[in-house]
Amino acid sequence: MIEGKFITTLPSVVGYEVEKSQGLLIEDSIISVHKALKDLVKKAEKLDCNALVNVRFDSGANGYIAYGEAVVVREKPFSY
């Protein structure tokens, strides 16, 4: 987690269910992939999302890219 947000490369957060999706978000940075990820988290926060799923990273001549789906998750009820 970064800044209290769930971040995963999986399509969902284990133990939680996706309530709402705000779609794909993309951020780039010429500084570092960590900066691109932090900016991605900030963008998700503005949409009231508490998780990023399907997160991926890429780099090229112009810098780094972080992208993923911004979602709202809630803990699954306990069941056997």
C-alpha positions, -999 to 999 in steps of 0.1 A, spaced: 0 0 0 11 36 -7 -5 64 14 -33 40 26 -43 28 -9 -43 -8 -21 -22 -12 -52 -19 -45 -70 -11 -60 -104 -40 -84 -99 -75 -77 -112 -88 -74 -76 -76 -69 -40 -75 -102 -22 -102 -103 5 -121 -73 -9 -147 -69 -36 -148 -41 -62 -179 -19 -57 -172 7 -84 -147 13 -111 -136 47 -123 -118 33 -153 -82 33 -165 -58 60 -152 -24 69 -167 4 90 -153 39 96 -166 71 110 -152 105 118 -165 120 115 -130 111 79 -119 85 51 -120 79 58 -83 69 94 -90 46 82 -118 30 57 -93 26 84 -66 9 107 -91 -14 78 -102 -24 73 -66 -32 111 -62 -53 109 -93 -73 80 -79 -78 98 -46 -94 127 -65 -119 102 -78 -126 89 -42 -110 55 -50 -92 35 -24 -74 10 -47 -56 6 -80 -58 -28 -97 -42 -42 -129 -13 -18 -123 14 -19 -149 46 1 -156 65 9 -187 95 30 -196 109 45 -228 130 73 -241 105 99 -227 104 86 -192 82 63 -171 45 54 -173 23 39 -146 -13 29 -153 -41 9 -137 -78 8 -130 -90 30 -102 -116 13 -81 -135 14 -48 -132 -18 -28 -148 -30 4 -140 -59 26 -158 -91 18 -181 -104 45 -166 -133 64 -178 -167 53 -167 -203 56 
